[in-house]
Amino acid sequence: MSLNTFGHIFRVTTWGESHGPALGATVDGVPPNVEITPEMLQVWLDKRKPGQNKFTTQRREPDEVEILSGVFEGKTTGTPVQLMIRNTDQRSKDYGDIVEKFRPGHADITYWQKYGIRDYRGGGRSSARETAARVAAGGLARAALDKLVPGIEIKGYMTQMGPHAIDRARFDWDQIDQNPFWTPDAVAADEWAEYLDGLRKSGESVGAIIEVVARGVPAGLGAPIYGKLDTDLAAAMMSINAVKAVEIGEGMNAACLTGSANADEIYMGPNGPEYSSNHAGGILGGISTGQDVVVRFAVKPTSSILTTRKTITKAGEPAEIITKGRHDPCVGIRAVPVGEAMMACVILDHLLLHRGHVGENQGKIG
């Protein structure tokens, strides 16, 4: 059981390795008659692809997606959709020095301990390159959501790089697509550029915090206890390479609040319930409230750095290692579209679950 699949009804199975001929996703449970073309998916892959600026890995991959099945005359047929992305810029020779060594901070050692074999070329299956397939599947989920819930919007952005956080007083949605860090703070973007350039030139790396918001999510998605919307969102975000923590809404900071401060007061508005705040992140008891769904996750620093680190060989002998190749000084930058994709997949999956189990919301207010 390799567990390469996630989702309940909208099920995504990713396949392929960093330095193999191709990677991709098999997506089952896609509703029929959803308009989709490779160009519609490419928009999201272009946000994630490497080599777009000096702040990301210089591996040059066009990340052109091909649709091999499940689509006829520009619409989904309800059968599995097969998506493929060919690898074109592998440099496997960069990894020749680590055949016998384990890179600190990487999955090399745990893969070897578990399977007794590992693809040392860029980490194989554990490489962040796997996330290209998720972004393609996420584009398919977005198209289905547009058809089923018109007006829903999913947006991710970086709120912190290393110790440097944005000033939320300067939060500007229009700035997110205007800088290489997908941040809503233009001042922070300028400061981060100088900071990251220095780290990049020194061969270092740094972590980041990403926030993903889904607007227009209908109330009622998710189920109590084991089918919670936030449970699946947390699992989805935690499955992204290099993610080490996930928060929903107020997250860890909720432990610092009193009950009266944390509770989102409820009022009756012209179109239904409204809330005074959103500490809950749009989810109560595992079920969406109709507010913005807010998820935040922390990405660790890239472990592939030019600083010499101590390690051991497969024979258990002490060694030193420098990771060569082309790597992201802050992998959190390209994690933004991945987080958006996972949000889209989970929201669509729970929408389909909700419609199959409940249909329309049963409880009426007002």
Order of alpha helices (4+ residues) and beta strands (2+ residues): beta-beta-beta-alpha-beta-beta-beta-beta-alpha-alpha-beta-beta-alpha-beta-alpha-beta-alpha-beta-beta-beta-beta-beta-beta-beta-alpha
